[in-house]
Amino acid sequence: MQRHTISPRNNWQAAVEQLGFGFHSTDVPYWDESACYEFTLDEILFIEKASAELWDLCLGAVQHVMDNRLYHKFAIPEAYIPYIEKTWMEDHPAIYGRFDLCFKNGELKLLEFNADTPTSLYEAGIVQWFWLQDRDKTKDQFNSIHEKLIGYWKYLKAYLHPGKLHFTCVKNSLEDLTNTEYMRDCAIQGGLDTQLVFIDDIGWDRSSQQFVDGEDGPIVNIFKLYPWEWMTKEEFGENILVDKNKAYWIEPSWKMLLSNKAILPILWELYPDCPYLLPAYFESGHLSEYVKKPILSREGANIELVRNKSVIESTEGEYGAEGYIYQQLFTLPDFNGNYPVLGSWIIGQQPAGMGIRESSTLVTNNLSRFVPHYIG
């Protein structure tokens, strides 16, 4: 794995905007093609193999949590437990997730799993692929995201309820809308009838006990870019449990377990010999060097990195009320002050590609940059 400093394409902003990528820059650049990462084919095959194995271990961990009634460790509301188990036992449709991995000195370690509402999908699947076509068509990339999304939506079509597949996110986030519309476009290419409805506009028909869209059409299948832990706290959340149509929510509610960092100590307890896992616990006393993480947090908020009993880096935020886990410190590799985390995508139960987010700090935060890659 090597980092190269390169020249961006002339007028690259117009090139990515033509793809519908409108959030490439804010106060700081988010899409950054002044650098790229090069991997050997053996490294890519290693990342792919590890991702497939981690996915299998995660499924085993979900079953373990259910068998041993460990929901209290995840701060999951009691009322949703039967529903979570139902979506698992009935194998409700699910399509994707993103492992955040640290790759350093030939070792690959799982930092966390974004299993419910992972973003950076569009950048990984489309934007970096077109960058590579402009830069060097003779090179390849770990990237079958687009093909696998279309193929798996096509496969899922037979397992959805008859009717439309709705897509939803919040109104005020261009990033969320872009990712949601990209996913919807893949579903359309997979042959599904779709409709966008913002989550603020989803209605509840009390008389018929069903969710409805802005045109009062019933919602029976819905892809959401909105976290389950938020949904369970919303007033409309309780309606999911009594919905006459038993709508499929994608990702399904059992993903609440995998998107929660409480799964990390569970994984370590079950699979301590797995080379891709870091020791992780619910108490701090087991480790001298560790990362303290809220079980529910986003964009690197409320993280503490501790070495020799001293905090070497920390972030602020509004998370932590539900509790913390403690994971062995395994710092990201340092490329002249740039710290990359690999986002390895699982689509339709299979590894599907990778996106790299790079920060100027050891904690990958909301100022991280997306940097493209290729196979050398």
LINPENOR-V789038 format. One record per pair of residues at least 24 apart in sequence whose ideal C-beta (glycine too) atoms are under 7 Angstrom apart, sorted by the first residue. I is the first residue (numbers start at 1). GAP is how many residues later the second one is. If there is no record, write none. Layout:
I_GAP + I_GAP
//
This chain:
1_36 + 1_38 + 1_42 + 1_102 + 2_35 + 2_36 + 3_32 + 3_34 + 3_332 + 3_335 + 4_31 + 4_32 + 4_34 + 5_29 + 5_30 + 6_28 + 6_29 + 6_30 + 8_25 + 8_26 + 9_24 + 9_125 + 16_111 + 19_107 + 19_108 + 19_111 + 20_158 + 21_101 + 21_106 + 21_157 + 22_152 + 22_156 + 23_151 + 23_152 + 23_155 + 28_339 + 29_340 + 30_339 + 30_340 + 31_92 + 31_96 + 31_339 + 32_337 + 32_338 + 32_339 + 33_98 + 33_339 + 35_336 + 36_335 + 36_336 + 36_337 + 36_338 + 37_303 + 37_319 + 37_334 + 37_336 + 38_336 + 38_338 + 39_334 + 39_336 + 39_337 + 40_336 + 41_334 + 44_98 + 44_331 + 46_62 + 47_56 + 47_61 + 47_95 + 47_295 + 47_297 + 47_307 + 48_303 + 50_58 + 50_226 + 51_48 + 51_293 + 51_295 + 51_300 + 52_299 + 53_223 + 54_45 + 54_56 + 54_222 + 55_291 + 55_294 + 57_210 + 57_214 + 57_217 + 58_55 + 58_200 + 60_210 + 61_202 + 61_205 + 61_206 + 61_209 + 62_26 + 62_192 + 62_195 + 62_196 + 64_202 + 64_206 + 65_192 + 65_201 + 70_196 + 73_189 + 73_209 + 74_182 + 74_183 + 74_186 + 74_188 + 74_221 + 75_220 + 75_247 + 75_248 + 76_180 + 77_155 + 79_162 + 80_152 + 80_173 + 83_158 + 83_170 + 84_169 + 84_170 + 84_172 + 87_165 + 87_166 + 87_167 + 88_166 + 92_156 + 92_160 + 93_63 + 93_66 + 93_67 + 93_155 + 93_157 + 93_159 + 94_156 + 94_157 + 94_158 + 94_161 + 95_57 + 95_61 + 95_155 + 95_252 + 95_253 + 96_249 + 96_250 + 96_251 + 97_161 + 97_249 + 98_245 + 98_246 + 98_247 + 99_245 + 100_241 + 100_243 + 101_240 + 101_241 + 101_243 + 102_228 + 102_230 + 102_239 + 103_239 + 104_229 + 108_168 + 109_167 + 109_169 + 109_221 + 110_166 + 110_167 + 110_168 + 111_230 + 112_149 + 112_152 + 113_145 + 113_146 + 113_150 + 114_145 + 115_136 + 115_140 + 115_143 + 115_144 + 116_111 + 116_112 + 116_135 + 116_139 + 116_140 + 116_143 + 117_108 + 117_109 + 117_110 + 119_56 + 119_60 + 120_223 + 120_235 + 120_237 + 120_250 + 121_58 + 121_61 + 121_62 + 122_56 + 122_57 + 122_60 + 123_232 + 123_247 + 124_219 + 124_221 + 124_229 + 124_230 + 124_231 + 125_228 + 126_56 + 128_227 + 128_244 + 131_241 + 132_240 + 132_242 + 139_235 + 139_236 + 140_234 + 140_235 + 141_232 + 141_233 + 141_234 + 142_211 + 142_212 + 142_233 + 143_210 + 144_208 + 144_209 + 145_200 + 145_202 + 145_207 + 145_208 + 146_40 + 148_199 + 148_200 + 148_202 + 148_204 + 149_34 + 149_37 + 149_198 + 150_36 + 150_39 + 150_40 + 151_197 + 152_195 + 152_196 + 153_33 + 153_34 + 153_37 + 153_39 + 154_36 + 154_37 + 155_193 + 157_33 + 157_34 + 157_35 + 160_61 + 160_88 + 161_59 + 161_60 + 161_84 + 161_87 + 163_55 + 163_57 + 163_58 + 164_29 + 164_30 + 164_31 + 164_57 + 165_27 + 165_28 + 165_29 + 165_56 + 165_58 + 166_29 + 166_31 + 166_47 + 166_53 + 166_55 + 166_56 + 167_27 + 167_29 + 167_56 + 168_29 + 168_30 + 168_31 + 168_34 + 168_54 + 168_56 + 168_58 + 169_29 + 169_30 + 169_56 + 169_57 + 170_28 + 170_29 + 170_56 + 171_27 + 171_29 + 176_49 + 179_46 + 180_45 + 183_40 + 199_27 + 202_34 + 204_32 + 204_35 + 208_36 + 209_33 + 209_34 + 209_35 + 210_33 + 210_34 + 210_35 + 211_28 + 211_32 + 211_36 + 218_27 + 219_28 + 220_25 + 220_27 + 221_26 + 221_27 + 222_25 + 222_27 + 222_28 + 223_27 + 224_25 + 224_26 + 228_25 + 228_27 + 228_28 + 229_27 + 229_67 + 260_35 + 260_36 + 261_32 + 261_34 + 261_64 + 262_33 + 262_63 + 264_61 + 264_63 + 265_60 + 278_49 + 278_50 + 278_52 + 279_49 + 280_45 + 280_46 + 280_47 + 280_48 + 281_44 + 281_45 + 282_43 + 283_43 + 284_42 + 287_39 + 287_41 + 289_39 + 289_40 + 290_36 + 290_37 + 290_38 + 290_39 + 291_36 + 291_38 + 292_32 + 292_34 + 293_31 + 293_32 + 293_34 + 294_25 + 294_26 + 294_28 + 294_30 + 295_27 + 295_28 + 295_29 + 295_30 + 296_26 + 299_66 + 299_67 + 300_63 + 300_64 + 300_65 + 300_66 + 303_60 + 305_24 + 305_57 + 313_48 + 313_49 + 313_50 + 315_48 + 315_50 + 331_31 + 332_30 + 340_31
//
